[in-house]
Amino acid sequence: MGDDKLWLDVAGQPLIAWTLNAAAAARCFDQVVVAAPASRWRAIVELAGASGLPVPETVEGGARRQESVAAALQRCAGSKWVTVHDAARPLAPPDLFRTVLGAARDHGAATCGVPCVDTVKQIGDGLVTATLDRTTLIATQTPQAFATNVLLRAHLNAREHGIQGNDDAYLVERLGEPVAVVPGDPRNVKVTGPLDLILVRGLLEGQA
């Protein structure tokens, strides 16, 4: 996006402040770890304090999301359950955190997702090779929750076998472990590009 999207102003606050507020409103976390550049650590601690979250531990993020999660996960090794959430999803409803965590307690791992509304096609060499049945497909979101020992094994397995994934549920799937799915929320948008930011600003400015 040309800027650090997490620190862009949205209704008078940095985007990441809204994400921290959403996690705080869930009232189900007793430890918080944030992977971020060291230059942002002080500001993150201040924003988390204002949100009502426990004082967060901060770790340096990696070059890829997977490395950042792995670094933060090491600080949570003593916890029985862990939840992973993208800082760029500021609109996750508080009850979604609790629902995903509850499903993880029942199954060992859980993600949330919304139905695919577009037809999804596989392509090769610029041609359609298959059209997938969208009734069996979801677009996954975060938060995702796991038994901590399961997610630690998943990241270790990924490092040992060179597995790269866009979400932690995929790494758990590669272990052969089940991952439960609970309904996500259409408003739980991930800010990836400028259009996402316009949508999120519109929704959050209505709450401010």
C-alpha positions, 0 to 999 in steps of 0.5 A, spaced: 500 500 500 506 504 500 505 505 507 505 501 514 497 500 513 497 498 521 498 505 522 494 509 518 489 513 521 482 510 521 476 514 525 482 518 529 486 512 531 491 507 528 488 501 524 491 496 529 488 500 535 481 498 533 484 490 532 487 491 539 480 493 542 476 488 538 481 483 542 480 486 548 472 486 548 472 478 547 475 478 554 478 471 553 485 472 553 490 472 559 497 473 555 498 477 549 504 477 544 505 482 538 510 480 533 512 487 530 518 492 528 521 494 534 520 501 533 513 500 534 513 496 540 512 502 545 506 505 541 503 498 541 504 497 549 500 504 550 495 502 545 494 495 548 493 498 555 488 503 553 484 497 550 484 494 556 488 488 554 494 485 558 500 488 557 503 485 551 509 482 550 513 484 543 517 480 539 520 482 532 517 479 526 519 475 520 520 476 513 513 472 512 507 472 516 509 464 518 515 467 521 512 472 525 507 467 528 512 462 530 516 467 533 510 470 537 508 462 539 515 461 542 512 466 548 506 462 548 509 455 549 507 455 556 499 456 555 494 450 553 491 454 548 493 460 543 489 464 538 492 467 532 489 473 529 491 478 523 492 485 526 490 487 519 483 485 521 480 490 525 473 488 525 473 481 528 466 481 532 468 480 540 464 473 540 468 470 534 474 470 538 470 466 543 467 461 538 473 459 535 477 458 541 471 454 544 471 450 537 479 449 538 477 446 545 473 441 542 477 439 536 484 441 538 484 446 532 479 451 529 478 457 524 473 461 521 470 462 514 465 465 510 462 462 504 465 463 497 460 468 493 464 468 487 465 462 482 472 459 483 476 456 477 483 453 477 487 455 471 493 453 467 497 457 462 491 462 461 486 457 461 481 454 465 482 447 468 477 446 473 471 449 476 470 448 483 464 447 487 463 453 491 458 450 496 464 446 499 468 452 499 469 457 504 474 463 505 478 463 511 479 468 516 482 469 523 482 469 529 484 461 529 485 457 535 489 451 537 491 447 542 498 450 543 502 443 543 499 442 536 500 449 533 508 448 536 508 441 532 505 444 526 510 450 525 516 445 527 514 440 521 513 446 517 520 448 518 523 441 517 519 440 511 520 447 508 512 448 508 509 455 507 502 456 508 498 463 508 495 461 515 496 456 521 490 452 520 494 449 513 500 448 517 496 444 522 492 440 516 499 438 514 500 434 520 494 430 519 490 433 525 483 436 524 481 443 524 474 445 525 470 451 522 465 456 525 462 461 521 466 467 520 463 474 519 463 478 512 465 484 516 471 481 518 475 484 512 483 484 512 486 490 509 490 488 504 489 494 499 486 501 498 479 498 497 479 494 503 481 500 507 476 505 504 471 499 506 474 498 513 474 506 514 467 507 512 464 501 517 469 503 523 467 511 522 460 509 523 462 506 530 467 512 532 
